[in-house]
Structures are given as C-alpha cells and as structure tokens.
Amino acid sequence: MSPFGFILTFFGAILVFGAIFYTQKKISLFFRFCIFFTGVSLILFTAFPSILRKLGLLFGLERGADLLVYASVAILLYSVVFLLQKNAILSTKITRVIRTMTLQSVADFPIISTKTALVMACYNEESVIADTIEKIVSFDKNLAIVVIDDGSQDNSLVILQKLSAKFSNLRILHHLQNLGQ
C-alpha cells in the first residue's frame, strides 16, 4: 500500500470511530451515517480498488470514482438544504425574541393611564401614517397608541417622531432593519 493509501485508510478509520463514538454534540443520524459511510468507503476502496470499479459498473458508470463523486455531491446538497432549514428556524426564533423584547420595552414606556392601547406596525407608510394617526386620535383622545416602525426606508420614522411630539399618547418603537410584519 502506498503512503497516500495508508493516509486515506487512517483517516477513514478515524471517521468510522468518530461516527460511532462521538456523542457529545447533537448531530443528526443522517450526518453520522454520512461520516461512517465516508470512513468505510475510504478504507474499503483504498484497500480494495476493484470493489470500487465493480460498484461503479453496477450503477452504470465506467469509473467507480465517479460514484463517489456523485454520492458526495448528493450528500453536500442535502447538507446545504439541511443548513438552510436550520438557518430559517433560527431566524424565526430570533425574530420572536426581538418581538418579545420590543413588546417588553413597550411595557416599560410611561403610557398614560388608559385601559386600551393600540399597537400597530408601520413599514414605509409615509403617505398615510400621519392621516391614520390623526384619525385614531380624533376617534379616542385617551387611547394609547404604540407604533412599531419596522425598519422603514422612507420618512415614516421622521413623521412619527413629529406626531409623537404633538400627541402625548403616541409612543414609537423603531427596528433598525425590517423584521417582517
């Protein structure tokens, strides 16, 4: 066996034992299987290259190494989709935490003593926000109004700040970036 073959066999053994005995971090069963399969493949195909050729022919490939390439690409694609899904789940959780913190900070605002509060989101509403707030205030002057500017790119925040100076029952919270309604 060549020195390179020995190195591949050695790393294959490390992967096999790692997949079997590494349990400290939570990794999916599929990833453990992939690690185990990669290790076994390295050992098996380095020690017995004829098996790799026969497996390649079984799948209609002229070279057995192509089978390893296709399997690796499939595993990498699955991994990317898996990680994107995890990222989406974490983004959703982060958004929930930010919204909870925002609502908590609303509770800390010294809003006038009222039994009713209106909480509304605002994103790029400069053309209608002033009229909307003024109509709400004219409807009920004792209503506490909390407007959450969700990272508007227009002048919505500036308009809301001017209205806040005009109406003492209006509070504004501002997200630096849009978190979605």
Backbone as CSV, one residue per row, in Angstrom:
resi,resn,N_x,N_y,N_z,CA_x,CA_y,CA_z,C_x,C_y,C_z
1,MET,0.850,-1.175,0.000,0.000,0.000,0.000,0.897,1.240,0.000
2,SER,0.520,2.221,-0.795,1.301,3.451,-0.907,1.098,4.305,0.346
3,PRO,2.006,5.261,0.568,1.837,6.149,1.731,0.514,6.926,1.672
4,PHE,0.105,7.349,0.470,-1.165,8.064,0.338,-2.338,7.141,0.683
5,GLY,-2.269,5.890,0.244,-3.305,4.914,0.573,-3.381,4.673,2.072
6,PHE,-2.212,4.633,2.722,-2.184,4.458,4.169,-2.848,5.650,4.872
7,ILE,-2.553,6.861,4.394,-3.148,8.064,4.996,-4.668,8.040,4.828
8,LEU,-5.143,7.670,3.633,-6.585,7.595,3.399,-7.234,6.546,4.301
9,THR,-6.593,5.411,4.455,-7.123,4.366,5.323,-7.163,4.834,6.777
10,PHE,-6.103,5.517,7.196,-6.042,6.037,8.563,-7.175,7.032,8.821
11,PHE,-7.363,7.988,7.907,-8.448,8.963,8.082,-9.817,8.294,7.988
12,GLY,-9.927,7.267,7.177,-11.180,6.518,7.117,-11.502,5.875,8.452
13,ALA,-10.482,5.301,9.107,-10.683,4.687,10.419,-11.084,5.741,11.455
14,ILE,-10.462,6.910,11.385,-10.826,7.988,12.315,-12.291,8.382,12.119
15,LEU,-12.732,8.494,10.862,-14.122,8.853,10.589,-15.085,7.784,11.096
16,VAL,-14.749,6.514,10.884,-15.625,5.428,11.342,-15.757,5.464,12.859
17,PHE,-14.635,5.544,13.562,-14.691,5.571,15.024,-15.351,6.853,15.537
18,GLY,-15.102,7.961,14.852,-15.748,9.215,15.248,-17.252,9.142,15.118
19,ALA,-17.728,8.549,14.027,-19.178,8.443,13.814,-19.818,7.522,14.846
20,ILE,-19.108,6.507,15.245,-19.666,5.550,16.210,-19.626,6.099,17.635
21,PHE,-18.514,6.700,18.034,-18.314,7.039,19.437,-18.507,8.504,19.795
22,TYR,-18.622,9.373,18.820,-18.762,10.800,19.122,-20.218,11.114,19.403
23,THR,-20.545,11.335,20.675,-21.946,11.585,21.062,-22.105,12.849,21.898
24,GLN,-21.059,13.644,22.041,-21.165,14.807,22.915,-22.027,15.908,22.317
25,LYS,-21.989,16.093,21.032,-22.816,17.117,20.394,-23.959,16.442,19.661
26,LYS,-25.068,17.155,19.590,-26.224,16.607,18.894,-26.044,16.795,17.390
27,ILE,-25.816,15.703,16.698,-25.794,15.746,15.241,-26.798,14.717,14.757
28,SER,-27.345,14.977,13.600,-28.407,14.099,13.115,-27.859,12.718,12.775
29,LEU,-28.740,11.766,12.806,-28.375,10.398,12.471,-27.879,10.309,11.037
30,PHE,-28.470,11.104,10.153,-28.037,11.092,8.757,-26.584,11.530,8.638
31,PHE,-26.186,12.590,9.369,-24.804,13.039,9.303,-23.851,11.989,9.875
32,ARG,-24.261,11.342,10.930,-23.421,10.254,11.458,-23.257,9.155,10.430
33,PHE,-24.363,8.823,9.750,-24.292,7.800,8.710,-23.353,8.246,7.588
34,CYS,-23.432,9.505,7.195,-22.557,10.016,6.126,-21.094,9.933,6.535
35,ILE,-20.813,10.311,7.763,-19.432,10.239,8.247,-18.966,8.788,8.282
36,PHE,-19.807,7.906,8.796,-19.468,6.486,8.861,-19.259,5.918,7.454
37,PHE,-20.183,6.237,6.541,-20.095,5.737,5.169,-18.827,6.245,4.481
38,THR,-18.482,7.505,4.716,-17.264,8.058,4.123,-16.035,7.326,4.645
39,GLY,-16.004,7.086,5.945,-14.866,6.376,6.524,-14.737,4.962,5.988
40,VAL,-15.864,4.236,5.950,-15.834,2.868,5.423,-15.418,2.874,3.957
41,SER,-15.929,3.856,3.187,-15.579,3.945,1.777,-14.089,4.185,1.597
42,LEU,-13.524,5.072,2.389,-12.085,5.341,2.289,-11.275,4.079,2.576
43,ILE,-11.654,3.372,3.633,-10.912,2.146,3.978,-11.084,1.094,2.894
44,LEU,-12.325,0.847,2.532,-12.639,-0.229,1.590,-12.052,0.028,0.210
45,PHE,-12.237,1.227,-0.306,-11.820,1.499,-1.679,-10.329,1.759,-1.794
46,THR,-9.677,2.119,-0.702,-8.221,2.241,-0.737,-7.581,0.859,-0.687
47,ALA,-8.126,0.004,0.162,-7.566,-1.347,0.289,-7.965,-2.239,-0.885
48,PHE,-9.183,-2.067,-1.400,-9.677,-2.932,-2.482,-10.263,-2.080,-3.606
49,PRO,-9.421,-1.518,-4.488,-9.924,-0.649,-5.554,-10.818,-1.384,-6.563
50,SER,-10.686,-2.686,-6.655,-11.521,-3.427,-7.611,-12.999,-3.383,-7.201
51,ILE,-13.273,-3.303,-5.899,-14.659,-3.204,-5.421,-15.275,-1.893,-5.903
52,LEU,-14.483,-0.836,-5.867,-14.974,0.464,-6.311,-15.345,0.416,-7.794
53,ARG,-14.496,-0.227,-8.604,-14.797,-0.355,-10.044,-16.081,-1.144,-10.265
54,LYS,-16.241,-2.232,-9.524,-17.446,-3.062,-9.686,-18.703,-2.306,-9.258
55,LEU,-18.621,-1.539,-8.173,-19.767,-0.744,-7.754,-20.120,0.316,-8.795
56,GLY,-19.102,0.915,-9.388,-19.340,1.897,-10.440,-20.064,1.271,-11.617
57,LEU,-19.634,0.081,-12.018,-20.300,-0.611,-13.130,-21.734,-0.984,-12.767
58,LEU,-21.964,-1.328,-11.520,-23.303,-1.670,-11.067,-24.275,-0.496,-11.251
59,PHE,-23.754,0.730,-11.094,-24.575,1.928,-11.262,-24.470,2.517,-12.665
60,GLY,-23.845,1.797,-13.582,-23.759,2.236,-14.969,-22.678,3.272,-15.221
61,LEU,-21.681,3.308,-14.377,-20.587,4.265,-14.540,-19.327,3.526,-14.972
62,GLU,-18.546,4.147,-15.841,-17.317,3.496,-16.308,-16.242,3.480,-15.230
63,ARG,-16.240,4.514,-14.414,-15.235,4.583,-13.349,-15.940,4.562,-11.998
64,GLY,-15.417,3.814,-11.098,-16.009,3.734,-9.770,-15.840,5.014,-8.976
65,ALA,-14.792,5.776,-9.297,-14.558,7.035,-8.583,-15.693,8.026,-8.851
66,ASP,-16.321,7.928,-10.029,-17.451,8.806,-10.332,-18.600,8.573,-9.356
67,LEU,-18.779,7.338,-8.941,-19.828,7.023,-7.976,-19.598,7.773,-6.662
68,LEU,-18.339,7.806,-6.234,-18.019,8.545,-5.007,-18.274,10.040,-5.180
69,VAL,-17.956,10.560,-6.358,-18.183,11.983,-6.613,-19.676,12.293,-6.574
70,TYR,-20.498,11.479,-7.254,-21.938,11.712,-7.276,-22.549,11.572,-5.878
71,ALA,-22.090,10.593,-5.138,-22.596,10.420,-3.773,-22.203,11.618,-2.906
72,SER,-20.992,12.104,-3.080,-20.533,13.266,-2.306,-21.346,14.512,-2.642
73,VAL,-21.635,14.711,-3.924,-22.434,15.860,-4.334,-23.839,15.764,-3.737
74,ALA,-24.423,14.570,-3.758,-25.761,14.389,-3.187,-25.753,14.694,-1.689
75,ILE,-24.740,14.237,-0.990,-24.640,14.493,0.449,-24.428,15.982,0.718
76,LEU,-23.603,16.632,-0.102,-23.390,18.067,0.074,-24.663,18.863,-0.187
77,LEU,-25.421,18.483,-1.209,-26.689,19.169,-1.480,-27.662,18.993,-0.317
78,TYR,-27.736,17.779,0.199,-28.593,17.557,1.359,-28.134,18.414,2.530
79,SER,-26.837,18.496,2.736,-26.295,19.279,3.847,-26.643,20.751,3.698
80,VAL,-26.551,21.272,2.482,-26.888,22.680,2.250,-28.358,22.929,2.561
81,VAL,-29.235,22.055,2.075,-30.669,22.208,2.343,-30.938,22.103,3.844
82,PHE,-30.289,21.171,4.503,-30.446,20.993,5.946,-30.012,22.249,6.702
83,LEU,-28.866,22.810,6.315,-28.366,24.003,6.992,-29.237,25.223,6.700
84,LEU,-29.755,25.329,5.484,-30.668,26.426,5.171,-31.944,26.326,6.003
85,GLN,-32.426,25.108,6.191,-33.617,24.904,7.014,-33.321,25.300,8.460
86,LYS,-32.175,24.899,8.973,-31.789,25.271,10.346,-31.687,26.791,10.467
87,ASN,-31.114,27.435,9.432,-30.973,28.886,9.438,-32.341,29.558,9.474
88,ALA,-33.287,29.043,8.702,-34.637,29.614,8.698,-35.292,29.465,10.065
89,ILE,-35.108,28.324,10.690,-35.675,28.093,12.021,-35.055,29.054,13.029
90,LEU,-33.732,29.230,12.964,-33.070,30.152,13.892,-33.495,31.588,13.633
91,SER,-33.659,31.972,12.375,-34.117,33.326,12.067,-35.500,33.576,12.643
92,THR,-36.366,32.582,12.544,-37.709,32.710,13.113,-37.630,32.874,14.615
93,LYS,-36.773,32.098,15.265,-36.637,32.208,16.719,-36.073,33.567,17.116
94,ILE,-35.103,34.067,16.361,-34.515,35.373,16.663,-35.568,36.473,16.498
95,THR,-36.375,36.364,15.435,-37.443,37.343,15.224,-38.421,37.335,16.385
96,ARG,-38.773,36.149,16.867,-39.679,36.060,18.024,-39.080,36.718,19.256
97,VAL,-37.784,36.497,19.476,-37.124,37.092,20.636,-37.116,38.613,20.523
98,ILE,-36.811,39.124,19.323,-36.783,40.578,19.127,-38.168,41.164,19.341
99,ARG,-39.184,40.489,18.817,-40.554,40.995,19.001,-40.956,40.970,20.481
100,THR,-40.561,39.911,21.176,-40.869,39.833,22.606,-40.168,40.950,23.357
101,MET,-38.906,41.202,23.002,-38.166,42.285,23.659,-38.805,43.638,23.346
102,THR,-39.280,43.795,22.106,-39.935,45.053,21.727,-41.198,45.259,22.544
103,LEU,-42.004,44.214,22.658,-43.228,44.334,23.447,-42.919,44.570,24.918
104,GLN,-41.818,43.979,25.393,-41.412,44.206,26.775,-41.006,45.663,26.971
105,SER,-40.299,46.219,25.977,-39.901,47.623,26.115,-41.109,48.544,26.003
106,VAL,-42.153,48.111,25.292,-43.390,48.895,25.251,-43.994,48.940,26.643
107,ALA,-43.925,47.840,27.346,-44.487,47.792,28.693,-43.753,48.749,29.632
108,ASP,-42.499,49.044,29.330,-41.723,49.958,30.163,-42.002,51.429,29.853
109,PHE,-42.678,51.710,28.722,-42.997,53.087,28.374,-44.018,53.653,29.355
110,PRO,-43.850,54.894,29.771,-44.858,55.502,30.644,-46.059,55.979,29.826
111,ILE,-46.924,55.057,29.468,-48.114,55.395,28.703,-49.149,55.939,29.684
112,ILE,-49.960,56.868,29.198,-50.970,57.461,30.073,-51.861,56.373,30.667
113,SER,-52.478,56.687,31.778,-53.314,55.678,32.429,-54.565,55.451,31.584
114,THR,-54.570,54.404,30.870,-55.687,54.058,30.000,-55.865,52.552,30.023
115,LYS,-57.041,52.121,29.726,-57.308,50.690,29.722,-57.109,50.086,28.342
116,THR,-57.008,50.923,27.311,-56.916,50.433,25.953,-55.665,50.991,25.279
117,ALA,-54.951,50.115,24.615,-53.777,50.534,23.845,-53.876,49.908,22.464
118,LEU,-53.504,50.668,21.477,-53.484,50.193,20.103,-52.030,50.039,19.695
119,VAL,-51.658,48.841,19.281,-50.304,48.576,18.817,-50.395,48.298,17.325
120,MET,-49.623,49.044,16.539,-49.673,48.853,15.097,-48.279,48.890,14.499
121,ALA,-48.109,48.115,13.435,-46.826,48.060,12.733,-46.838,49.076,11.599
122,CYS,-45.655,49.549,11.246,-45.527,50.534,10.180,-44.279,50.203,9.372
123,TYR,-44.429,50.089,8.072,-43.279,49.873,7.192,-43.509,50.655,5.902
124,ASN,-42.699,51.685,5.694,-42.775,52.535,4.502,-44.196,53.055,4.268
125,GLU,-44.750,53.713,5.275,-46.123,54.215,5.216,-46.177,55.740,5.278
126,GLU,-45.157,56.422,4.777,-45.109,57.874,4.919,-46.306,58.584,4.293
127,SER,-46.908,57.999,3.286,-48.019,58.678,2.612,-49.319,58.631,3.415
128,VAL,-49.451,57.686,4.340,-50.722,57.531,5.045,-50.609,57.567,6.568
129,ILE,-49.403,57.524,7.113,-49.267,57.342,8.557,-49.784,58.550,9.345
130,ALA,-49.509,59.764,8.885,-49.942,60.950,9.626,-51.470,61.018,9.681
131,ASP,-52.099,60.814,8.550,-53.560,60.867,8.495,-54.176,59.764,9.360
132,THR,-53.579,58.574,9.318,-54.085,57.447,10.106,-54.007,57.737,11.605
133,ILE,-52.873,58.230,12.058,-52.701,58.531,13.493,-53.664,59.641,13.919
134,GLU,-53.784,60.674,13.102,-54.677,61.781,13.462,-56.137,61.316,13.527
135,LYS,-56.558,60.440,12.642,-57.924,59.911,12.695,-58.138,59.064,13.947
136,ILE,-57.124,58.271,14.307,-57.244,57.442,15.521,-57.345,58.331,16.753
137,VAL,-56.508,59.358,16.824,-56.528,60.260,17.981,-57.855,61.023,18.035
138,SER,-58.373,61.434,16.878,-59.649,62.159,16.884,-60.798,61.240,17.304
139,PHE,-60.662,59.957,17.062,-61.682,58.992,17.467,-61.711,58.815,18.983
140,ASP,-60.508,58.683,19.587,-60.416,58.489,21.039,-59.130,59.145,21.535
141,LYS,-59.259,60.284,22.198,-58.084,61.029,22.649,-57.352,60.344,23.814
142,ASN,-58.014,59.413,24.505,-57.401,58.715,25.635,-56.790,57.375,25.255
143,LEU,-56.865,57.011,24.014,-56.320,55.742,23.547,-54.795,55.825,23.458
144,ALA,-54.109,54.891,24.092,-52.650,54.833,23.981,-52.305,54.166,22.653
145,ILE,-51.421,54.783,21.889,-51.056,54.277,20.565,-49.563,53.974,20.570
146,VAL,-49.224,52.752,20.198,-47.828,52.347,20.061,-47.625,51.940,18.615
147,VAL,-46.722,52.638,17.929,-46.428,52.334,16.527,-45.019,51.755,16.471
148,ILE,-44.912,50.581,15.870,-43.613,49.928,15.712,-43.171,50.130,14.271
149,ASP,-42.175,51.003,14.087,-41.626,51.231,12.752,-40.663,50.082,12.454
150,ASP,-41.020,49.279,11.481,-40.284,48.043,11.198,-39.179,48.274,10.176
151,GLY,-38.293,49.213,10.475,-37.150,49.463,9.606,-37.519,50.157,8.317
152,SER,-38.436,51.095,8.359,-38.869,51.798,7.145,-37.695,52.495,6.461
153,GLN,-37.747,52.478,5.132,-36.691,53.123,4.335,-37.094,54.535,3.903
154,ASP,-38.352,54.893,4.113,-38.827,56.223,3.727,-38.825,57.138,4.957
155,ASN,-39.616,58.188,4.943,-39.647,59.157,6.043,-40.686,58.830,7.108
156,SER,-41.127,57.597,7.185,-42.148,57.227,8.171,-41.708,57.545,9.594
157,LEU,-40.476,57.242,9.929,-39.995,57.468,11.295,-39.971,58.956,11.636
158,VAL,-39.540,59.788,10.711,-39.499,61.235,10.944,-40.911,61.766,11.183
159,ILE,-41.855,61.318,10.374,-43.255,61.736,10.524,-43.793,61.278,11.881
160,LEU,-43.470,60.037,12.256,-43.935,59.519,13.548,-43.341,60.310,14.709
161,GLN,-42.078,60.707,14.596,-41.458,61.490,15.671,-42.122,62.858,15.811
162,LYS,-42.483,63.472,14.687,-43.194,64.759,14.747,-44.565,64.573,15.391
163,LEU,-45.256,63.495,15.020,-46.572,63.224,15.608,-46.461,62.910,17.102
164,SER,-45.373,62.271,17.496,-45.165,61.943,18.903,-45.011,63.203,19.743
165,ALA,-44.399,64.228,19.175,-44.274,65.498,19.890,-45.639,66.180,20.010
166,LYS,-46.503,65.923,19.039,-47.829,66.544,19.012,-48.825,65.818,19.921
167,PHE,-48.729,64.488,19.964,-49.674,63.676,20.744,-48.932,62.960,21.872
168,SER,-49.325,63.245,23.117,-48.623,62.655,24.266,-48.940,61.171,24.452
169,ASN,-49.998,60.688,23.834,-50.368,59.275,23.987,-49.786,58.387,22.884
170,LEU,-48.879,58.919,22.083,-48.253,58.162,20.992,-46.824,57.797,21.371
171,ARG,-46.524,56.518,21.264,-45.172,56.017,21.515,-44.663,55.327,20.250
172,ILE,-43.360,55.451,20.004,-42.770,54.876,18.793,-41.642,53.922,19.183
173,LEU,-41.653,52.773,18.565,-40.530,51.842,18.664,-39.979,51.675,17.258
174,HIS,-38.670,51.610,17.155,-38.047,51.559,15.827,-37.116,50.365,15.727
175,HIS,-37.357,49.503,14.743,-36.420,48.428,14.422,-35.425,48.975,13.407
176,LEU,-34.157,48.654,13.595,-33.151,49.140,12.654,-33.265,48.489,11.286
177,GLN,-33.735,47.258,11.255,-33.951,46.584,9.970,-35.315,45.938,9.976
178,ASN,-35.831,45.697,8.789,-37.154,45.126,8.652,-37.154,43.687,9.130
179,LEU,-38.047,43.371,10.055,-38.137,42.021,10.588,-39.359,41.276,10.058
180,GLY,-40.124,41.908,9.208,-41.317,41.281,8.658,-42.514,41.542,9.547
181,GLN,-43.661,41.709,8.928,-44.866,42.057,9.682,-45.446,40.840,10.358
